Amino acid sequence: MAEKSESEVVRTSQPQVRERTDDELVAAARTGDEAAFTQLFKRHNSLVSRLGYRFFSRREQVEEIIQEAFVKAYLALDNYQGGHEKSFVSWLARITVHACYDELRRIKKRSESRLGDLSQEEEEFLTERLRDVSAGSNVEGAAISRDLAGKLLSRLKPEDRVVLTLLKQEELSIAEIAELTGWTSAKVKMRSHRAQQGLRRVLRKFV
């Protein structure tokens, strides 16, 4: 048997550093370990960013959501329960969804969106893309995937928009949405129905 080289012996003799779990990082961050929270940020920044882009198209808006979500998470670390796999991910996702919902409400209060927000070119674009969608098709699902989905969804109430986005874009179940939002399953179902009906009314102009 060939002898191991000195570099191989040194490499194999070095102990493997175990990566700390989310719960361990949270425990450390609670004691004031800023590096631990920085690691949580780096580990889950992409999750918060992805959720932010589901609701907002501008980078600066998403960056604000990221900051707000992690600030809220940091301030609420003492309320984090933990204890099972991916619990921190779920907890952070709930905080992020609520941050997005709050921002949608603020935007809605500042300015009510109207179909007039669509330029003539955008209306023509939407009409062309949806022209051959049959009346019995899942029109709202098709529209969600379009480039103009944000402007169409902005016509809905913030609660309806949150539910429809999570249902159609994140492809979450009613139970999962209820868990994320803190709403009852009955409320999520009602909002889902109302949102899809509202989007159909908007789309009726184009199809």
C-alpha positions in Angstrom: 0.0 0.0 0.0 1.4 3.4 -0.9 2.3 5.7 1.9 0.3 8.9 2.2 2.2 12.1 1.4 2.8 14.6 4.2 0.2 17.0 2.8 -2.4 14.2 2.7 -1.7 13.3 6.3 -2.0 16.9 7.4 -5.2 17.4 5.4 -6.9 14.2 6.7 -5.9 14.8 10.3 -7.5 18.2 10.4 -10.9 18.1 12.1 -13.9 19.0 9.9 -15.6 22.2 11.1 -19.3 21.5 11.5 -21.5 24.3 10.1 -23.8 25.7 12.8 -27.5 25.1 12.4 -30.0 28.0 12.1 -31.1 27.5 15.7 -27.5 27.6 16.9 -26.9 30.8 15.0 -30.1 32.3 16.5 -29.0 31.3 20.0 -25.6 33.0 19.4 -27.2 36.1 17.9 -29.4 36.5 20.9 -26.3 36.9 23.0 -25.1 39.7 20.8 -23.0 37.7 18.4 -23.3 39.9 15.3 -21.3 37.5 13.2 -23.9 34.8 13.8 -26.7 37.0 12.5 -24.6 38.0 9.6 -24.2 34.3 8.7 -28.0 33.9 8.9 -28.4 36.9 6.6 -26.0 35.4 4.0 -27.6 32.0 4.3 -31.1 33.1 3.7 -30.8 36.4 1.8 -31.7 34.7 -1.4 -35.0 33.4 0.1 -36.1 36.9 1.2 -35.0 38.4 -2.2 -37.0 35.8 -4.2 -40.1 36.5 -2.2 -39.6 40.2 -2.6 -39.4 39.9 -6.3 -42.7 38.0 -6.4 -44.4 41.2 -5.3 -42.2 44.0 -6.5 -40.3 44.5 -9.8 -37.9 47.4 -8.8 -34.6 46.4 -7.2 -34.8 49.3 -4.7 -38.1 48.1 -3.5 -36.9 44.5 -3.0 -33.8 45.8 -1.2 -36.0 47.7 1.2 -38.0 44.5 1.8 -34.8 42.6 2.5 -33.7 45.3 5.0 -37.0 45.5 6.7 -37.5 41.7 6.9 -34.1 41.1 8.5 -34.4 44.1 10.9 -37.8 42.7 12.0 -36.3 39.2 12.3 -33.4 40.5 14.4 -35.6 42.4 16.8 -37.9 39.4 17.1 -35.2 36.8 17.8 -36.4 36.2 21.3 -39.8 35.2 19.9 -38.3 32.5 17.6 -39.3 29.0 18.8 -37.3 26.8 16.5 -36.9 23.1 17.2 -37.5 21.4 13.8 -35.9 21.4 10.4 -36.5 24.5 8.3 -38.4 26.2 11.1 -36.2 29.4 10.8 -36.8 29.4 7.0 -40.6 29.3 7.6 -40.4 31.9 10.3 -38.3 34.3 8.2 -40.6 33.7 5.2 -43.6 34.7 7.3 -41.9 37.9 8.3 -41.0 38.6 4.7 -44.5 38.0 3.4 -45.9 40.4 6.1 -43.3 43.0 5.1 -44.4 42.7 1.5 -48.0 42.9 2.5 -47.4 46.0 4.6 -45.6 47.7 1.7 -48.4 46.8 -0.7 -50.9 48.4 1.7 -48.7 51.6 1.9 -48.5 51.7 -1.9 -52.3 51.3 -2.2 -52.9 54.1 0.2 -50.6 56.5 -1.7 -52.1 55.9 -5.1 -54.9 53.8 -6.4 -53.9 51.9 -9.6 -56.1 52.2 -12.6 -56.1 50.6 -16.1 -55.0 53.9 -17.3 -51.6 53.0 -15.8 -51.1 50.7 -18.8 -49.8 52.5 -21.9 -51.4 51.8 -25.2 -48.4 49.7 -26.2 -48.8 47.6 -23.0 -52.5 47.2 -23.6 -51.9 46.0 -27.1 -49.2 43.6 -25.9 -51.5 42.1 -23.3 -54.4 41.8 -25.8 -52.2 40.0 -28.3 -50.8 37.6 -25.7 -54.3 36.7 -24.3 -56.2 36.8 -27.6 -56.4 33.0 -28.1 -57.1 32.1 -24.5 -60.5 30.4 -24.4 -63.2 31.5 -22.0 -62.9 28.3 -20.1 -59.2 28.4 -19.6 -57.3 29.4 -16.4 -57.0 33.0 -17.5 -55.9 34.3 -14.2 -53.1 31.7 -14.0 -51.9 32.6 -17.5 -51.8 36.3 -16.8 -49.8 35.9 -13.6 -46.9 34.6 -15.7 -46.9 37.6 -18.0 -44.6 40.5 -17.9 -47.4 42.8 -17.0 -48.6 40.7 -14.1 -47.4 43.4 -11.6 -49.6 46.1 -13.1 -52.6 43.8 -13.3 -52.2 42.6 -9.8 -51.8 46.1 -8.5 -55.5 46.5 -9.3 -56.4 44.0 -6.5 -56.6 44.6 -2.8 -53.3 43.9 -1.0 -54.8 40.9 0.8 -56.0 39.4 -2.5 -52.7 40.1 -4.2 -50.7 38.4 -1.5 -52.9 35.3 -1.7 -53.0 35.1 -5.5 -49.2 35.6 -5.8 -48.4 32.9 -3.3 -51.0 30.6 -4.9 -50.1 31.0 -8.5 -46.4 32.1 -8.5 -45.1 30.3 -5.4 -47.5 27.4 -6.0 -48.3 27.1 -2.4 -51.3 25.3 -1.0 -54.1 27.0 1.0 -52.7 25.5 4.2 -49.2 26.8 3.4 -50.5 30.3 2.6 -52.5 30.3 5.9 -49.3 29.4 7.7 -47.3 32.1 6.1 -49.9 34.9 6.5 -51.3 33.9 9.8 -54.8 33.9 8.3 -57.3 31.1 8.6 -57.7 28.6 5.7 -61.2 29.9 5.2 -60.0 33.4 4.8 -57.3 32.4 2.4 -59.9 30.4 0.3 -62.2 33.4 0.3 -59.4 35.8 -0.7 -58.2 33.4 -3.4 -61.7 33.2 -5.0 -62.2 37.0 -4.7 -58.7 37.7 -6.2 -59.3 35.4 -9.2 -62.7 36.9 -9.8 -61.2 40.4 -9.7 -58.4 39.5 -12.1 -60.9 38.0 -14.5 -62.9 41.2 -14.5 -59.7 43.1 -15.4 -58.8 40.7 -18.1 -62.3 40.7 -19.6 -61.3 44.0 -21.3 -58.6 42.2 -23.3 -60.0 38.8 -24.1 
